[in-house]
């Protein structure tokens, strides 16, 4: 049996470089020539496997997609320019004016802003529920619901919902379950086997290999019958289980233009080779720091799923392969004390990202949530 680490390093091993290079070539090119007009026509019609324009496909980006696919049991993958682009493309492929998505308010601030401040004015209803209450989720779903969206572990709230319970609700209600798995990655959380239909990831974080590049991926785990999706029902007759990916590749992804740069794809394929080792170290360090802070007299509260005081330590342990991620949060008396601590640090950097190889610190309320009120 091939291990996760071996698959991350070697990918699907579908071909060899003609020069014997152990590293996939970087095709930093916009356009690709064709031998004749007929060949060009077939390529643009999607009837010939070739590259025409990097906004649509690129050999280096395809190599990265194949590596991610191999890590996810052969699931179809599209790589995009960022994690936010992965979420945006997914919603634009499935939703529309007059429809709704069921989600939680305990999301990453930029995701919440996308839903409420960018997409809502265009006619998309956002229904916020408690993801730890499957029946509340089920009640919020109606004929206009196009997906249930949650984060495998919320950032920075560190809430862990029962993914299997949510997948059962979605299966019963015939809507796709979409999970943002940025914080856990496929190494710690197998979203497909938990029942998710779609997995989106900001590959900027753990996958990039230390804050080297921005990117995102969309993974279709083939757990959903796309004939049940109003936007994809007609397309399913032609493309079957590939209806969602074909909708992205041939329309939404192509038209939006949020493509992953080839150089970033090359860097992130390289990042995959050390993904498991970096996550193992990051999660071990986070647990050690969390335990230290949890016993510190100046700290009012420490939140980390690996602590017994966490709301769902057993669920997190079972769902995430016995690890709890590389993010922790802690509360001090007030904002002033938080700022004084942040300013006094010498080794830890004041910056925003996850798994930069350097430990980073941020005050979420004044930064990634600064457009929202205290409530």
N, C-alpha and C positions, 0 to 999 in steps of 0.2 A: 504494500500500500504506500503510495507516494505521500510524503508528509506535506503540511502546509508550507513549510520553509522551502522544500525542494521545488514545489510548484511556483512559489513566489519568485524564486531565482530563475527557473528555467522556462516558465510559462508553459504553453502547450507544445513547444518544440515542433512546430509545424513545418519548419524549413531551416535551411542553413544559409548563412551569408555566402555569396559567391567567392568572397575573398578569405573566408574562414574566420572572420572577426567574431570574437566572443561577445562583443557588445553590439546590439542592433544599431544600424547606421542612423544618423540624424539627417533626415530629408528636410532641410530648412528651405523648402521651395513652395511657391504659391501654386504654380501650374505644372501640368505634366503633358508631354506631347503624345500624339496618337499617330499610328502608322498611316491611317487613311480616314476619310470622312465617315465611312460606314462604321468603323471602329469607334469613332468619336460619338456618333449617334447612339450606338448600343450602350456605351458607357454612361451617357447622360440619361438614358432610359432605364438604367439599372439592370440591363440584360447582359452586361459583360463585367466581370470582376476586374476593374481597373480604376486608377485614380485620375481625376480630372482637375480638381481644384481643392486646395487645402481647407477651405471653409466647409467642404462636404466630407471629404476623406483625405487621409494622408498616410503614407506607409509607416512612419514613426508613431503616429497616433494609433493606427491600427494595431501595431505591435504591443503598445501599452494596453489597449482594449483586450487583446488576446490574453495577456498576462492576468488581467483582472478576471476575465471570464474563466480561465483555468482555476483560479483561486475559489471561484463561486460555482463549481460543478458544471461548467460549460454554459452558464447563463449568458444570454446576449447582453452586450455592453455598449454604451455610447459614452465617450469621454467628452467633456465640455470645459468651458473656460474657468469655472469656479463652482463651489458648492451651491451658491445662490443661483447660478445658471442651471444647475441640475434640478433644483426645486422648481424654478420658473418654467423650464421646458416641460417638465412632467405635468404641471398644472395646466399649462396651455394646451397640451395634447389631450387632456381628459376633461377639463372643465370648460366653463363659458358663462356668459351673462345669463342670469336667471337660475344658475345652479349653485350648489354649496359644497363646502368641504367641512368635515368634522375634525376638530383638532383641539389643542390645549393652549391656554394662555401661557403655560410654563415652557415657552420655547425660547430659542436663541433670539435675541432682540431684533436682529436684522430680518430673520424669518417672519417674526410677528409683524414687523413693519411692512414687509412685502405683502403679506396677506391683508392686513387691515388698511394700509395707507396707499398701496399701489394697485392691488387687484380688486379690492372691494369697490372703489369708485367706478370700475369697469363693469360691475354687476355681479361679482362673485360674492356670495354670502359666506361669512366665516362663523361657524358654530363651535363655540368653545365649551368643552366639557371636562370632567375629571377622568383622565385616562386610566385611573386606578379603579374606576367603577364601570365595568363592561356593560351593565344594564343602562347606565346613563348614556353611554356611547350608542348603544342599540336604539334607544328612544330618540336620539337626535338624528338618526339616519332616516331619510324619507326618499321619495321618488326623485327628488332633485339632487341627491347626494352623489358626488362623483368620486370621492375617496375619503378614507380616514387616514389622517396624517399624524404621526408621532415621532419623537426622537427616542432611540433605543436607550439613551440616558440623556436627560435634558441638560442643556448648557446655558447657564451655570447652575441651575437648580438641583441637578443630580437626582432627579426623580426617575424611578425605574418602573415602568408599566409592565404588566404581564403580557408579553407579546403573543403567546399562544392563545390566551383568552381573547385578545383583541382579534386575532386571525379567525377564531371560531365565530365571533360576532359578525365579522365582515363576510365570511363564507355564507352564513345564514341570511344575511341581508343582500348578498350579491353585489358588493362594492369592493374595489381593490383596497388593500391595506398598504400604505406607503410609509416606509420607515427611513428616517435620516439616521444613518449608522456612522456618522462622522466620528463620534467620541469613542466608539468601541471597535470599529473596523471589522471586516470579515474574519480577522484573526481571533477576536474575542467573542463575536456574536455572529452566528450563522443565521442571517435573517431569512433566507429561503427556507431552511428547515424548520424555522419557527412559524412559517406560514405567510410571510410578507409577500405581496405581489411584486412590489417595486422597492428597490433600495437605492437611496441617493447618498452620496458621500462627498464631502469636501476633501479632495485628495491633497489639498494644500497642507493639511494637518499631518497626521501620522505617515501617510503614504509618501509624501514628497521627500522624506529623508532628512528633515531638519530645517524646515522653513526655506527651502530653496526656490519654490515655484508655486504659482497659484493654479488650481485645477479642480475638476469635479468629475464624478462618474454617475451614470444612471444604469442600473442593473435590473433586468426583467427576469424574475425567478420562475416564470412560467407556472405560477400557482393560481392564475386567474383566467377564466374563460372570457376573452375580450369581446365575444358576441353579446355579453351582458352589459357592456359599456356603450351608452348611446352614441358617443363620438366615434366609436370603433366598430360598431356592429356590422356596417356594410363592408368595411375594410377586412374584417375577419373572414368573410366569404372567399376573399382572394388570398390573404396572407396567413390565415389560421392563427397559430400561437405567436407569430411574428407581427401581428397587427400593430401592437403598440410601438415596437422598435421601428417598423416601417413608417408609421405615422411621424415619428421623430425624424428619421433619416431623410425621408423624401419630402417632408413639409416643414414641421415646426422647427427642428434643429437647423435645417438648411436655411429657413427664412429668417429666423432670429439672428443667426450669425455668431452665436456665442461658442465658437470652436476653440478647442485646446491648441495652444501654440505647439508646433512640433518640438521645439527645444524644451518646453516644459514637460511634454510627454516623455522625452528622452530622460530628463532628470528624474521623473517620477517612476519610470521603469527601473532605474538604478536604485531609487529609494526602496522599492519593493524587496530588494535583496537583503536588506537589514531590518525589515519591518518588524518581524517577530522579536528579534533581540532588543530593539529599541523599546518596543512596548513592554516587554518583560521587565526591563530596567526601570522604565518610567512608572509602571504600576507599583513596583516594589518600593521605589523612592516615595511615591505619593502616600502609600500606606504608612511608611515610617514617619513622614512629616505629619500626617493626620493624627497618628497616635501621640506624637509629641505635643501637638497643639491641643489635643483633646484633654490633656492633663495640665495645661498651662493656666495659671490663675488669672491672667489678664484676658484670656480668650473666653468669651461668653458662650459660644457654640461652635463646634466644628462639624461640618457635614462632609462625609465621605462614605460611600456605600460599603466599604470594608470595615467600618466601625460597627460594633454591636448596637450603638445608639442610633444608627441609621434606621429609617422607616422600613426598609426592605432588604436587610443584609442577606437573608437566605435566598430570596428571589434573585438578587444580583449575583450571588455566588453560583447558583444553578444555571442562570441564563448566560453568564459571561465566562464560563470555563474556569471558575475559581479566582478570577482577577476582577478588579473593580475600576479600571481606568486610571488615567493620569491627571485628573482634575480634582481638586478639593477646594472647599470654601470655608471661611471662618469669619465669625462676627466679633468685632470689638465694640467698645462702649458707644462710639459715635463716629461720624464721618471724619472729624478732625483727627481722632486717634488713628483711623485707617490711613489717612494721608501722611501723618507723621511716621508711621511704621514704613509705609511704602518709600518715603523719601530717605529713610535711614538705611535702607538695604544697600549693600555694596556688591554682592555677588549676583543676587537675583535681579533680573532686568525688568524695567518698567515698560511692558510692551504687550500687545495683544496677539495671540496665536495659541495653538496647542501643539505640543511636542516639537518644539524648536531645537531640541537637544540642549538648550539652555533653559533653566527654570525661569518662568515669567510670572509676573504678578500684575493684577489689574483690579480696579474698583468698579465693578459692573454698573452700579447705579449711575455713576457720573460719566460713563463712557458708552458701552454698547447698549445701554438702555436710556441714554440721556434725553431722548425725544419723548419719553413717557413720564407720567406723573409719579409721585411717591407711592400712590396706591397701586 
